[in-house]
Amino acid sequence: MLGHGLVHWFEMSIPIFLVVWRTDPGASVVLAGIVIALGYVPFGLGSLPGGVLADRFGPRRLILVCYGSMSVAFLVLSLADSMLTITLALILWGIAASVYHPAGNSLISTGATHRGTVFAYHGIAGNVGIALGPFTTATLLVFFDWQLVAALLAVPGLFAVLYGLRLDFDPTAATEAEGSVEAGTPLTVPTFLANSKRLFASAFVLVFALVTFEGLFYRGLLTFFPEILHDLPAMEGVELTAGLRGFAPAEYVFVGLLVVGMLGQYVGGKLTDRISVERGLVAFFIILAALALAFVPVSALGLGPLLVYCVLFGFFLFAIQPFYQVAVALYTPADTRGLSYGYTFLAEFGFGATSVALSGFVLGSFSLAAYFAVLAGFALVAAAFSLVLLLGRGRFEFMSRSNPDTAD
């Protein structure tokens, strides 16, 4: 939970700093965008090598290195005096942060018996970081220079390292029956290729595919949803109190969607202990597709129905995440769990990011209805892959029958 919250704490503070960096006479919009992209690209692409390192050195060790390295990156950022040094600091942060998701999810999958519940709390912590990162950064920038703010943001990461070093727990408690060990997978190209072939020759290929389309849906929606809300007729005429003027009402609606997502994470995690993961994936993807298609007609009904819609969308958008995270654990062997989650988050953060370009093209060239139809298509394709998993349940390799998460 600390790791997931910290990753997004740092990640979401960067766009707030962009507002300050743009005041630099030499920083154009294009340049600033390139600088931030150079930090975010390794954040996604580094997931795969991060997963390999988690299998080799153990997820616990890698997570602690992640804490420290992200904090060091922001301390370097606090010393930056040009766009070049800002770029280098952000690249360092992106590399450090990229290892967290495969390592953290690997640790949960091998150390927690009730994986779904733990994934739920883990997801909630990520949403807390998403909300607190920009809020804290913006508040501190009112009182301090951005370099000092960057240094202050690094402090929680340093405390997390100290706390993590003192924790005593068994990182393989849930995998004795699978013969798992915390670390030791050889770090060689032949081993990487053999393990990758082993994974993609199993039902994991279906999990990888459905996560890719979930990532396309997730990134395509959240990237443009605030702007879409801002331009809706239902948002016109909404007045905020004097102390909040200067902020768009749509921004508060979007933040509310993320807050509701915390509840979705929790409920989704609990449901993985009560229904089959495959059945939950099919149902939730179909619900997301229906919600996407319903946006245009609902938004025309006024502010009240729109707010109810956003509550439902926020809930189901995040409730599905524990399901596919548990699915990875069910359909992969314990000794390559880090590599499995590395591929998973490469699919979500790497391949899923291509949706930003595609969705932006559709939104700019066609109608709002076409944009949401494309998103619905992503969800329906993911539902189809989930249905194949459901129909073949119990016959695929690596299916963990010893885990209570598989019970109906």
Phi, psi and omega per residue, in radians:
M1 nan -0.734 3.088
L2 -1.051 -0.797 -3.102
G3 -1.111 -0.793 -3.105
H4 -1.143 -0.728 3.107
G5 -1.117 -0.723 -3.105
L6 -1.166 -0.729 -3.140
V7 -0.979 -0.834 -3.105
H8 -1.380 -0.426 2.990
W9 -0.994 -0.878 3.116
F10 -1.221 -0.793 -3.059
E11 -0.996 -0.813 -3.035
M12 -1.444 -0.129 3.046
S13 -1.373 -0.438 -3.052
I14 -1.083 -0.792 3.092
P15 -1.064 -0.485 3.098
I16 -1.220 -0.719 3.083
F17 -1.091 -0.516 -3.128
L18 -0.972 -0.650 -3.141
V19 -1.034 -0.685 3.135
V20 -1.298 -0.779 -3.108
W21 -1.088 -0.509 3.139
R22 -1.166 -0.265 3.106
T23 -1.351 -0.222 3.067
D24 -1.168 2.207 -3.098
P25 -0.978 -0.478 -3.099
G26 -1.598 0.042 -3.057
A27 -1.829 1.724 3.072
S28 -1.396 2.969 3.106
V29 -1.065 -0.743 -3.123
V30 -1.111 -0.802 -3.123
L31 -1.093 -0.790 -3.141
A32 -1.080 -0.685 3.107
G33 -1.119 -0.709 3.116
I34 -1.124 -0.717 -3.131
V35 -1.052 -0.829 -3.131
I36 -1.185 -0.671 3.120
A37 -1.066 -0.665 3.135
L38 -1.125 -0.423 3.049
G39 -1.443 -0.657 -3.079
Y40 -1.371 -0.508 -3.112
V41 -1.065 -0.892 3.104
P42 -1.144 -0.401 3.080
F43 -1.045 -0.656 3.124
G44 -1.525 -0.839 -3.048
L45 -1.236 -0.418 -3.127
G46 -1.331 -0.084 -3.110
S47 -1.083 -0.679 -3.096
L48 -1.176 -0.939 3.061
P49 -1.080 -0.523 3.063
G50 -1.065 -0.710 3.098
G51 -1.141 -0.680 3.098
V52 -1.096 -0.768 3.138
L53 -1.142 -0.595 3.114
A54 -1.118 -0.688 3.102
D55 -1.207 -0.563 -3.085
R56 -1.395 -0.809 -3.014
F57 -1.873 -0.123 -3.125
G58 1.667 2.369 -3.081
P59 -1.132 -0.622 -3.117
R60 -1.043 -0.854 -3.125
R61 -1.073 -0.730 -3.091
L62 -1.191 -0.633 3.133
I63 -1.124 -0.718 3.120
L64 -1.131 -0.674 3.069
V65 -1.109 -0.665 3.112
C66 -1.070 -0.847 3.099
Y67 -0.890 -0.966 -3.051
G68 -1.123 -0.723 -3.085
S69 -1.192 -0.696 3.088
M70 -1.083 -0.724 3.135
S71 -1.141 -0.730 3.101
V72 -1.088 -0.693 3.134
A73 -1.046 -0.724 3.138
F74 -1.302 -0.470 3.007
L75 -1.194 -0.673 3.031
V76 -1.103 -0.730 3.103
L77 -1.030 -0.653 -3.124
S78 -1.155 -0.318 3.134
L79 -1.713 -0.037 -3.059
A80 -1.177 2.438 3.115
D81 -2.233 0.199 3.115
S82 -2.745 2.910 3.117
M83 -1.145 -0.498 3.113
L84 -1.138 -0.830 -3.138
T85 -1.225 -0.550 3.031
I86 -1.083 -0.755 3.130
T87 -1.059 -0.799 -3.135
L88 -1.086 -0.702 3.129
A89 -1.139 -0.715 -3.135
L90 -1.213 -0.632 3.065
I91 -1.097 -0.747 3.090
L92 -1.046 -0.755 3.102
W93 -1.097 -0.777 -3.112
G94 -1.044 -0.731 3.112
I95 -1.123 -0.784 -3.127
A96 -1.126 -0.763 -3.082
A97 -1.249 -0.438 -3.035
S98 -1.120 -0.454 -3.070
V99 -1.421 -0.234 -2.995
Y100 -1.146 -0.915 -3.001
H101 -1.053 -0.813 3.073
P102 -1.142 -0.666 -3.128
A103 -1.244 -0.780 -3.119
G104 -1.137 -0.779 3.126
N105 -1.209 -0.583 3.059
S106 -1.106 -0.746 3.139
L107 -1.087 -0.738 3.114
I108 -1.122 -0.755 -3.048
S109 -1.174 -0.471 -3.132
T110 -1.758 -0.314 -3.051
G111 -1.887 -0.278 -3.054
A112 -1.973 2.254 3.116
T113 -1.262 -0.854 3.100
H114 -1.584 1.372 -2.994
R115 -1.061 -0.751 -3.077
G116 -1.044 -0.774 3.133
T117 -1.106 -0.746 -3.134
V118 -1.187 -0.705 3.065
F119 -1.063 -0.579 3.119
A120 -1.122 -0.883 3.107
Y121 -1.083 -0.653 3.106
H122 -1.075 -0.760 3.116
G123 -1.162 -0.676 3.094
I124 -1.041 -0.749 3.127
A125 -1.067 -0.661 3.089
G126 -1.102 -0.726 3.113
N127 -1.148 -0.612 3.070
V128 -1.086 -0.750 3.108
G129 -1.119 -0.684 3.113
I130 -1.051 -0.663 -3.114
A131 -1.423 -0.772 -3.046
L132 -1.315 -0.530 -3.113
G133 -0.998 -1.030 -3.137
P134 -1.186 -0.602 -3.140
F135 -1.114 -0.821 -3.136
T136 -1.142 -0.747 -3.134
T137 -1.079 -0.838 -3.130
A138 -1.090 -0.682 -3.140
T139 -1.162 -0.797 -3.126
L140 -1.137 -0.577 -3.133
L141 -1.172 -0.311 3.068
V142 -1.179 -0.528 -3.014
F143 -1.913 -0.432 -3.016
F144 -2.279 2.837 3.025
D145 -1.184 2.698 -3.036
W146 -1.130 -0.545 3.128
Q147 -1.104 -0.731 3.109
L148 -1.188 -0.658 3.114
V149 -1.076 -0.746 3.114
A150 -1.037 -0.710 3.116
A151 -1.160 -0.704 3.138
L152 -1.151 -0.614 3.121
L153 -1.153 -0.406 -3.134
A154 -1.342 -0.349 -3.037
V155 -1.043 -0.809 3.130
P156 -1.015 -0.605 3.114
G157 -1.138 -0.669 3.112
L158 -1.166 -0.704 3.077
F159 -1.148 -0.608 3.127
A160 -1.113 -0.635 3.088
V161 -1.075 -0.837 -3.131
L162 -1.084 -0.717 3.138
Y163 -1.171 -0.764 -3.125
G164 -1.097 -0.593 3.116
L165 -1.161 -0.423 -3.098
R166 -1.585 -0.274 -3.093
L167 -1.177 2.473 3.101
D168 -2.167 1.973 -3.129
F169 -2.760 2.853 3.118
D170 -1.656 1.908 -3.090
P171 -1.299 -0.051 3.133
T172 -2.176 0.420 -3.023
A173 -1.065 -0.498 -3.041
A174 -1.651 0.081 -2.978
T175 -2.240 0.336 3.132
E176 -0.994 -0.682 -3.112
A177 -1.188 -0.363 -3.128
E178 -1.651 -0.039 3.126
G179 1.247 0.560 -3.073
S180 -1.378 2.608 2.958
V181 -2.168 2.757 -3.052
E182 -1.173 -0.673 -3.081
A183 -2.675 2.976 3.011
G184 2.252 -0.106 3.093
T185 -1.079 2.175 -3.089
P186 -0.973 2.409 -3.109
L187 -1.661 1.291 -3.130
T188 -2.303 2.730 3.125
V189 -1.101 -0.801 3.104
P190 -1.021 -0.671 3.126
T191 -1.174 -0.746 3.107
F192 -1.048 -0.805 -3.122
L193 -1.166 -0.685 -3.139
A194 -1.155 -0.760 3.134
N195 -1.187 -0.646 3.105
S196 -1.129 -0.760 3.104
K197 -1.090 -0.682 3.120
R198 -1.081 -0.719 -3.141
L199 -1.190 -0.861 -3.025
F200 -1.387 -0.081 2.991
A201 -1.601 0.069 -3.129
S202 -2.023 -3.024 3.135
A203 -1.186 -0.157 3.092
F204 -1.021 -0.490 3.137
V205 -1.058 -0.577 3.087
L206 -1.241 -0.700 3.098
V207 -1.108 -0.759 3.120
F208 -1.035 -0.748 -3.125
A209 -1.150 -0.784 -3.099
L210 -1.207 -0.582 3.089
V211 -1.190 -0.629 3.084
T212 -1.027 -0.806 -3.117
F213 -1.294 -0.502 2.999
E214 -1.116 -0.711 3.108
G215 -1.128 -0.680 3.077
L216 -1.075 -0.736 3.118
F217 -1.158 -0.864 -3.043
Y218 -1.089 -0.899 -3.115
R219 -1.180 -0.736 -3.135
G220 -1.084 -0.612 -3.139
L221 -1.335 -0.977 -2.990
L222 -1.191 -0.464 -3.133
T223 -1.150 -0.696 -3.018
F224 -1.899 -0.165 -3.052
F225 -1.059 -0.738 3.108
P226 -1.023 -0.733 3.139
E227 -1.166 -0.685 3.113
I228 -1.092 -0.792 3.118
L229 -1.050 -0.715 -3.093
H230 -1.073 -0.577 -3.058
D231 -1.613 0.020 -3.099
L232 -1.310 2.459 3.057
P233 -1.021 -0.523 -3.129
A234 -1.120 -0.412 -3.130
M235 -1.547 -0.172 -3.130
E236 -1.237 2.420 3.105
G237 1.472 -0.027 3.101
V238 -1.348 2.104 -3.091
E239 -1.872 2.407 3.065
L240 -1.759 2.863 3.109
T241 -1.155 2.845 -3.038
A242 -0.974 -0.674 -3.091
G243 -1.227 -0.276 -3.103
L244 -1.882 0.031 -3.140
R245 -1.127 2.502 -3.024
G246 1.849 -0.253 3.052
F247 -1.874 2.409 3.139
A248 -1.343 2.371 3.092
P249 -0.968 -0.580 -3.140
A250 -1.049 -0.551 3.134
E251 -1.142 -0.654 3.120
Y252 -1.234 -0.616 3.080
V253 -1.119 -0.731 -3.136
F254 -1.148 -0.755 3.094
V255 -1.087 -0.678 3.088
G256 -1.062 -0.673 3.082
L257 -1.035 -0.749 3.130
L258 -1.164 -0.648 3.120
V259 -1.147 -0.759 3.089
V260 -1.065 -0.540 3.108
G261 -1.026 -0.488 3.087
M262 -1.092 -0.749 3.085
L263 -1.125 -0.706 3.107
G264 -1.060 -0.741 3.101
Q265 -1.013 -0.800 -3.088
Y266 -1.143 -0.865 -3.117
V267 -1.111 -0.750 3.130
G268 -1.052 -0.751 3.116
G269 -1.090 -0.749 3.117
K270 -1.114 -0.648 -3.116
L271 -1.164 -0.474 3.132
T272 -1.164 -0.333 3.072
D273 -1.503 -0.105 -3.016
R274 -2.106 -0.455 3.094
I275 -2.252 2.816 3.125
S276 -1.145 2.478 -3.118
V277 -1.055 -0.697 -3.101
E278 -1.107 -0.772 -3.137
R279 -1.133 -0.695 3.111
G280 -1.113 -0.702 3.122
L281 -1.086 -0.805 3.131
V282 -1.023 -0.856 -3.079
A283 -1.120 -0.793 -3.065
F284 -1.219 -0.638 3.103
F285 -1.165 -0.666 3.091
I286 -1.134 -0.694 3.094
I287 -1.092 -0.759 3.134
L288 -1.112 -0.680 3.095
A289 -1.101 -0.746 3.137
A290 -1.137 -0.699 3.120
L291 -1.129 -0.691 3.116
A292 -1.073 -0.784 -3.138
L293 -1.192 -0.410 -3.087
A294 -1.495 -0.165 -3.001
F295 -1.055 -0.883 -3.055
V296 -1.056 -0.887 3.119
P297 -1.137 -0.628 3.138
V298 -1.192 -0.707 -3.101
S299 -1.119 -0.380 3.131
A300 -1.417 -0.134 -3.086
L301 -1.509 -0.190 3.126
G302 2.077 3.133 -3.021
L303 -1.162 -0.785 -3.093
G304 -0.995 -0.991 3.099
P305 -1.030 -0.602 3.125
L306 -1.112 -0.736 3.137
L307 -1.133 -0.724 3.096
V308 -1.078 -0.741 3.113
Y309 -1.030 -0.798 -3.119
C310 -1.110 -0.618 3.079
V311 -1.086 -0.811 -3.140
L312 -1.147 -0.739 -3.116
F313 -1.120 -0.797 3.132
G314 -1.067 -0.687 -3.129
F315 -1.100 -0.937 -3.035
F316 -1.315 -0.494 3.128
L317 -1.079 -0.654 -3.121
F318 -1.705 -0.369 3.129
A319 -1.146 -0.458 -3.095
I320 -1.341 -0.346 -3.024
Q321 -1.091 -0.794 3.091
P322 -1.030 -0.499 -3.115
F323 -1.144 -0.848 -3.110
Y324 -1.345 -0.421 3.059
Q325 -1.196 -0.694 3.052
V326 -1.204 -0.628 -3.136
A327 -1.029 -0.667 3.101
V328 -1.044 -0.761 -3.141
A329 -1.138 -0.603 -3.100
L330 -1.296 -0.537 -3.010
Y331 -1.920 0.392 3.089
T332 -2.408 2.627 3.077
P333 -1.298 2.630 -3.052
A334 -1.112 -0.549 -3.044
D335 -1.348 -0.134 3.045
T336 -2.161 0.501 -3.076
R337 -1.120 -0.684 3.110
G338 -1.093 -0.787 3.108
L339 -1.084 -0.680 3.141
S340 -1.057 -0.824 3.124
Y341 -1.269 -0.449 3.028
G342 -1.079 -0.816 3.071
Y343 -1.120 -0.674 -3.119
T344 -1.044 -0.827 -3.088
F345 -1.439 -0.308 2.912
L346 -1.141 -0.698 3.110
A347 -1.124 -0.794 -3.057
E348 -1.316 -0.901 -3.052
F349 -1.494 -0.540 -3.114
G350 -1.519 -1.210 -3.127
F351 -1.137 -0.635 3.140
G352 -1.076 -0.482 -3.121
A353 -1.179 -0.350 3.105
T354 -1.120 -0.325 3.108
S355 -1.134 -0.472 -3.141
V356 -1.050 -0.798 3.133
A357 -1.195 -0.804 -3.116
L358 -1.120 -0.824 -3.124
S359 -1.137 -0.673 3.105
G360 -1.097 -0.675 3.105
F361 -1.122 -0.807 -3.120
V362 -1.133 -0.740 -3.113
L363 -1.147 -0.642 -3.110
G364 -1.434 -0.447 -3.040
S365 -1.795 -0.387 -3.071
F366 -2.229 -2.787 -3.067
S367 -1.582 2.910 3.068
L368 -1.088 -0.624 3.106
A369 -1.099 -0.670 3.116
A370 -1.143 -0.679 3.117
Y371 -1.050 -0.844 -3.132
F372 -1.252 -0.459 3.054
A373 -1.160 -0.680 3.082
V374 -1.099 -0.776 3.109
L375 -1.069 -0.746 3.108
A376 -1.068 -0.653 3.095
G377 -1.074 -0.733 3.073
F378 -1.007 -0.810 -3.109
A379 -1.130 -0.668 -3.127
L380 -1.216 -0.637 3.066
V381 -1.115 -0.759 3.086
A382 -1.071 -0.669 3.098
A383 -1.101 -0.649 3.135
A384 -1.124 -0.775 3.091
F385 -1.108 -0.663 3.111
S386 -1.133 -0.642 3.126
L387 -1.135 -0.665 3.072
V388 -1.071 -0.737 3.073
L389 -1.052 -0.754 -3.116
L390 -1.113 -0.761 -3.117
L391 -1.182 -0.518 -3.130
G392 -1.734 0.181 -3.067
R393 -1.010 2.300 3.134
G394 1.604 -0.169 -3.123
R395 -1.983 -0.106 -3.114
F396 -1.531 2.640 3.073
E397 -1.186 2.591 3.092
F398 1.349 0.077 3.122
M399 -1.183 2.083 -3.076
S400 -1.507 1.797 -3.130
R401 -1.441 -0.213 -3.125
S402 -1.455 -0.139 -3.074
N403 -1.602 2.316 -3.132
P404 -1.119 -0.299 -3.123
D405 -1.130 -0.318 -3.087
T406 -1.484 -0.096 -3.075
A407 -1.296 2.513 3.062
D408 -1.392 nan nan
